[in-house]
Amino acid sequence: VQNQQNNKIERNNFLINWIGNIAYKSVSPKFPTLDRNFTVNEKCNGCNTCEKVCPVKNIQIADGKPWWQGHCEHCLACIQWCPQEAIQYGSATVHRKRYHHPEVLVKELYRSF
């Protein structure tokens, strides 16, 4: 994370990888419509942390609020790192605690524009 390098994922179990690949391919065509379930409440202050942490540049800030562009990979970094906890995914994330790895700082996740 510190050097912001892309590394190849190690593969160790063919069967597990094969099943995972099939599952991903069956679900991934639905991703463009799944980001319609993201909502932003009145606590959003337009800080654009969500835009900066999105690894696929799927979030753009317009009128001070995030807008998802239809190619979300569902990493949920926007939800986990929103400092106001203003982003929800339907009702599934309401009142749920956010997770931050204790050794990762949000600035380390920022994309360079």
C-alpha positions in Angstrom: 0.0 0.0 0.0 2.7 2.4 0.9 4.4 2.2 -2.5 1.1 1.9 -4.3 2.3 -1.0 -6.4 0.1 -3.4 -8.3 1.2 -7.0 -7.7 0.0 -10.2 -9.2 -2.2 -12.2 -6.9 -0.7 -15.5 -5.9 -2.7 -18.6 -7.0 -2.4 -21.7 -5.0 -5.5 -23.9 -5.3 -6.8 -24.4 -8.8 -10.3 -25.7 -7.8 -11.0 -22.8 -5.4 -9.8 -20.3 -7.9 -11.8 -21.9 -10.7 -15.0 -21.8 -8.6 -14.4 -18.3 -7.5 -13.8 -17.2 -11.1 -17.1 -18.8 -12.2 -18.9 -17.1 -9.4 -17.4 -13.7 -10.2 -18.2 -14.0 -13.9 -21.8 -14.9 -13.1 -22.3 -11.9 -10.8 -20.1 -9.2 -12.4 -22.5 -8.4 -15.3 -24.9 -7.2 -12.6 -22.4 -4.8 -11.1 -23.4 -1.8 -13.3 -26.9 -1.8 -11.8 -25.9 -2.8 -8.3 -24.4 0.6 -7.5 -27.9 2.1 -7.7 -28.4 0.8 -4.1 -25.9 3.3 -2.7 -27.4 6.3 -1.0 -26.0 9.3 0.7 -27.8 10.9 3.7 -27.8 14.5 5.0 -24.5 13.9 7.0 -22.5 14.1 3.7 -20.3 17.2 3.8 -18.9 16.7 0.3 -15.3 16.0 1.5 -14.7 13.7 -1.5 -13.0 10.9 0.5 -15.2 8.4 -1.3 -14.1 9.6 -4.7 -10.4 9.4 -3.7 -10.6 5.9 -2.3 -12.5 4.3 -5.1 -10.0 2.1 -6.9 -12.0 2.1 -10.2 -12.8 5.8 -10.4 -16.6 5.0 -10.1 -17.5 7.9 -7.9 -17.7 11.5 -9.0 -18.7 14.5 -6.8 -21.5 16.6 -8.3 -23.4 19.3 -6.4 -21.3 18.3 -3.3 -22.5 14.7 -3.2 -21.1 11.4 -4.6 -22.6 9.9 -7.7 -21.8 6.3 -8.8 -21.0 5.9 -12.4 -22.1 2.3 -13.0 -18.9 0.3 -12.9 -18.6 -0.4 -9.1 -16.5 -3.4 -8.1 -18.2 -3.4 -4.6 -15.0 -3.1 -2.6 -17.1 -0.8 -0.2 -14.1 1.4 0.5 -16.5 4.4 0.1 -18.7 3.2 2.9 -15.9 2.1 5.2 -13.9 5.3 4.8 -16.6 7.9 4.8 -15.7 10.1 7.8 -19.3 11.1 8.3 -20.7 7.5 7.8 -23.1 9.2 5.3 -22.9 6.5 2.6 -25.2 3.5 2.9 -25.9 0.5 0.7 -29.6 0.1 0.9 -30.6 -0.8 4.5 -27.8 -3.4 4.8 -25.2 -0.9 6.2 -27.4 1.3 8.3 -26.2 1.2 12.0 -23.4 -1.1 11.1 -19.9 -0.4 12.3 -17.3 0.6 9.7 -14.0 -1.2 9.5 -10.5 0.3 9.1 -7.5 -1.9 9.2 -5.4 -0.6 12.1 -2.2 -0.3 10.0 -3.8 1.4 7.0 -4.3 5.2 6.8 -7.0 6.5 4.4 -4.4 8.7 2.7 -2.6 5.6 1.7 -5.6 4.5 -0.3 -6.1 7.8 -2.2 -5.8 7.5 -5.9 -3.7 10.1 -7.6 -5.7 12.1 -10.1 
